[in-house]
Amino acid sequence: MCTVCGCSDKVIVDGREMSHDEAHRLGLAHHHAHSHGDGLPHGHDHTHDHSHGHSHPHRHGDTLHDHPHDHHHSHPHDHAHGAGHSHGDADHAHDHGGGDHHHPHEGTHHYGLGAAGVSVPGLTQARLIEVETSILAKNDAIAQGNRRVLTALGTLALNLVSSPGSGKTTLLCKTIEALGDTPLAVIEGDQQTSADADRIRATGARAIQINTGKGCHLDAQMVGHAIDELRPRPNSLLFIENVGNLVCPAAFDLGEDAKVAILSVTEGEDKPLKYPDMFTAARLAILNKVDLAPHCDVDLDLYEENLRRVNPDITILRLSARSGEGMATWIDWLRARLAEKAA
Amino acid sequence: MHEMSLVEGIRSIVLDQARTHGFSRVTVLRLEIGRFAGVEKPALDFAFDVVMRGSPAEGARLEIIDLPGQAMCYDCMTAVEIASRLDPCPRCGGGRLIPNGGDEMRIKDMEVV
């Protein structure tokens, strides 16, 4: 639809058919049919400076007649016969402010009473702009930029998501030890403190702390800046430890290759069902702290069943960062994904 | 969940559009929100009023168009519509569904003056 006059028709300009929008953008005089709300469609050529006079059949009360009159849109105009006439409703290309077309005085067209409070020749007072843009479009565009950079480097980026206290940082420290001399870097996200980045740096790995302040998630821009500063090495691993939160980080693409959800056995088997968005978005789920399972009356199979209920494709690993149980499988998974990415 | 951030995103799109199209005020803003987008409408309404202050969309009416939740059933391999992520397949009763539509969060259009 034309965003200037609301007309959906194709128009003919110099014998060529083009969209009405295009004709407006090019400022070309063109012809189109329209109706003044009295149900009597008519057509005429006009430029869009709107100071054209023309004639069309219209209704004054019950009488149908035809006389030339001016559509001069920037000031009131009088009809010789002293009768106000109405242009009816909004599906008219020269929309006079939608349904709010006021005729306070007989024979006066007041164009300052429309939605805009002012009449601009060539523009309707209210118009519709089709946006069709994702609310997160900006984040997604930056995330794609991050992804291009990381792909060019052959760097595998994993977005680690979980509730607070699931053991993400401990798992990361143990993972860094287990990976030996594989090049890697870590981006730590927390609302406050650099405690986690300090723990990572103590292992010898490079880390950047992002404090989101009151923010509940990392976004692509924060991660983009951190990537620029960290300058990941080619064919390296990049761990992004998101803010501990099972809700918001699910919606924000950071440019990662995969989300890894970490769930500790003390949290309860129902968590995947209660926070399905996060587990649906994740490619791998790590069931952490399995060394505590015998002490907390937990059904590990039910955890897995619930995870697969919200995400039939998810890969699940049971491990304990503390005891080292299951760590080898996790490291194998990481190396396999890194080899795929670097290839 | 993060309605405030979402509305910040809407505000920045409105400002971009105002520059591109040269309008001064938004009267109606229509969003399309999928059932699985995780958006809480009352929270979005509240955040909208607060965040839009001082922008062209201050005082604009916010209309939300709901989009259905869609999923692929891995049991009967059919695309189905579901109301909740945990619903069984309405066709075969199977429980292995992968949502593949319904997480949209889009500005559809806006009426401006």
Interface residues (C-beta under 8 A of the other chain):
Chain A: T3 G114 A115 A116 Q125 A126 R127 L128 I129 E130 V131 E132 T133 S134 I135 L136 A137 K138 N139 G215 C216 H217 D219 V247 C248 A250 A251 L273 P276 D277 T280 R308 R309 V310 N311 P312 D313
Chain B: M1 H2 S5 L6 G9 I10 S12 I13 Q17 H21 F23 S24 R25 T27 L31 F36 A37 G38 Y74 R85 L86 G95 R96 L97 I98 P99 E104 M105 R106 I107 K108 D109 M110 E111 V112 V113
